[in-house]
Amino acid sequence: MDIGMIELARDYAGIAIGVVLLFAAVSVLPGRAKWYVLTAGLAVLGYEAYLRYTNSKQLQEADAERERLRGELGKLDGRRNEMEQEVKELKQKLVEITAKQVELEGRKGVLEQEGGDIAAHKQALDRESEQSIRESNELQQQVSDGESILSRLARANQAVQQVDKLAQ
């Protein structure tokens, strides 16, 4: 027996039993009451069949949407992993730049103490220091942006999981 036929029998067996019981009940009724009961019974059974059919369609659409969302969740998880790796690398660069900045500040202090061509060395160190500060600020902004995206991805992941729980 075809799977579609099995599902059809499972979904509409109650209605078929209702039709049989309706005809059994109508057969024992007298005269015009038969037609009233038959008409009302067929209307109720028809409405029930319509409801089951539309609910089945809506359930299939919801299942398709859930599968689409699961696919998107997989993509988002992949992107989240990439973002976590990028944030990790940016944090490492930030540590390196901060260490470099500390070293430059130390060298600047040494040059100020030693004298000599302090102005030229100080200006060069100031430029390097400013460059390091700009790079540090840029990396801090990128880290902040990455963490913000990770936060949004986590909320999206939770929303998809809630949809899955509701669908089940």
C-alpha positions in Angstrom: 0.0 0.0 0.0 1.3 3.4 -0.9 2.5 5.7 1.9 0.1 8.4 0.7 -2.8 6.1 0.9 -1.8 5.1 4.5 -1.6 8.8 5.5 -5.0 9.5 3.8 -6.6 6.6 5.6 -5.0 7.7 8.9 -6.1 11.4 8.5 -9.6 10.7 7.2 -10.6 7.4 8.9 -12.6 9.3 11.5 -14.6 11.0 8.9 -15.2 7.7 7.0 -16.5 6.2 10.3 -18.7 9.2 10.8 -20.2 8.8 7.3 -21.0 5.1 8.0 -22.5 6.0 11.4 -24.5 8.8 9.9 -26.0 6.5 7.3 -26.7 3.9 9.9 -28.5 6.5 12.1 -30.4 7.9 9.1 -31.6 4.5 8.1 -33.6 4.1 11.4 -35.1 7.6 11.3 -38.7 8.1 10.0 -39.7 10.2 7.0 -38.5 13.8 6.6 -36.3 13.6 9.7 -33.9 11.4 7.7 -33.2 14.2 5.2 -32.6 16.8 7.9 -30.3 14.6 9.9 -28.5 13.5 6.7 -28.0 17.1 5.5 -26.8 18.3 8.9 -24.5 15.3 9.3 -23.0 15.7 5.8 -22.4 19.4 6.5 -20.6 18.7 9.7 -18.5 16.0 8.2 -17.7 18.1 5.2 -16.6 21.0 7.4 -14.4 18.6 9.4 -12.8 17.2 6.2 -12.1 20.8 5.1 -10.5 21.7 8.4 -8.3 18.6 8.3 -7.2 19.3 4.8 -6.3 23.0 5.4 -4.5 22.1 8.7 -2.5 19.4 6.9 -1.4 22.0 4.3 -0.4 24.5 7.0 1.5 21.9 8.8 3.5 21.0 5.6 4.2 24.7 5.1 5.4 25.1 8.7 7.6 22.0 8.3 9.2 23.5 5.1 9.8 26.8 6.9 11.4 24.9 9.8 13.7 23.1 7.5 14.6 26.4 5.8 15.4 27.9 9.2 17.5 25.0 10.1 19.6 25.5 7.0 20.0 29.2 7.9 20.9 28.2 11.4 23.7 26.0 10.0 25.0 28.9 8.0 24.7 31.3 11.0 26.6 28.8 13.1 29.4 28.7 10.6 29.5 32.4 10.4 29.5 32.6 14.2 32.5 30.3 14.3 34.3 32.5 11.8 33.5 35.6 13.8 34.7 34.0 17.0 38.0 33.2 15.3 38.3 36.8 13.9 37.6 38.3 17.3 40.2 36.0 18.8 42.8 37.1 16.3 41.9 40.8 16.7 42.2 40.5 20.5 45.7 39.0 20.0 46.7 41.9 17.7 45.4 44.3 20.3 47.6 42.7 22.9 50.6 42.9 20.6 49.9 46.6 19.7 49.4 47.4 23.4 52.8 45.8 24.2 54.4 47.7 21.3 52.9 50.9 22.6 54.3 50.3 26.1 57.7 49.6 24.6 57.5 52.8 22.5 56.6 54.8 25.6 59.6 53.3 27.4 61.9 54.2 24.6 60.5 57.7 24.5 61.3 58.0 28.2 64.9 56.8 27.7 65.5 59.2 24.9 64.2 62.1 26.9 66.7 61.2 29.7 69.7 60.7 27.4 69.4 64.0 25.6 71.0 64.6 22.2 68.7 64.9 19.3 65.6 64.4 21.4 63.2 66.4 19.4 63.6 64.4 16.2 63.5 61.0 18.1 60.6 62.2 20.1 58.6 63.3 17.1 59.3 59.9 15.4 58.2 58.1 18.5 55.2 60.3 18.9 54.2 59.4 15.3 54.7 55.7 16.0 52.8 56.0 19.2 49.9 57.9 17.5 49.9 55.2 14.8 49.8 52.5 17.4 46.9 54.3 19.2 44.9 54.6 16.0 45.5 50.9 15.2 44.6 50.0 18.8 41.4 52.0 18.5 40.5 50.5 15.2 41.1 47.0 16.5 39.0 47.7 19.6 36.2 48.9 17.3 36.5 45.7 15.2 36.5 43.6 18.4 33.4 45.5 19.6 31.7 45.0 16.3 32.6 41.3 16.2 31.2 40.8 19.7 28.0 42.6 18.8 27.5 40.4 15.7 28.2 37.3 17.9 25.6 38.5 20.3 23.0 39.0 17.5 23.9 35.5 16.1 23.3 34.0 19.5 19.9 35.7 19.8 19.0 34.4 16.3 20.1 30.9 17.3 17.9 31.1 20.4 14.9 32.3 18.3 15.3 29.4 15.8 15.6 26.9 18.7 12.3 28.4 20.1 10.7 28.0 16.7 11.8 24.3 16.6 10.4 23.7 20.1 7.1 25.3 19.1 7.0 23.2 15.9 7.4 20.0 17.8 
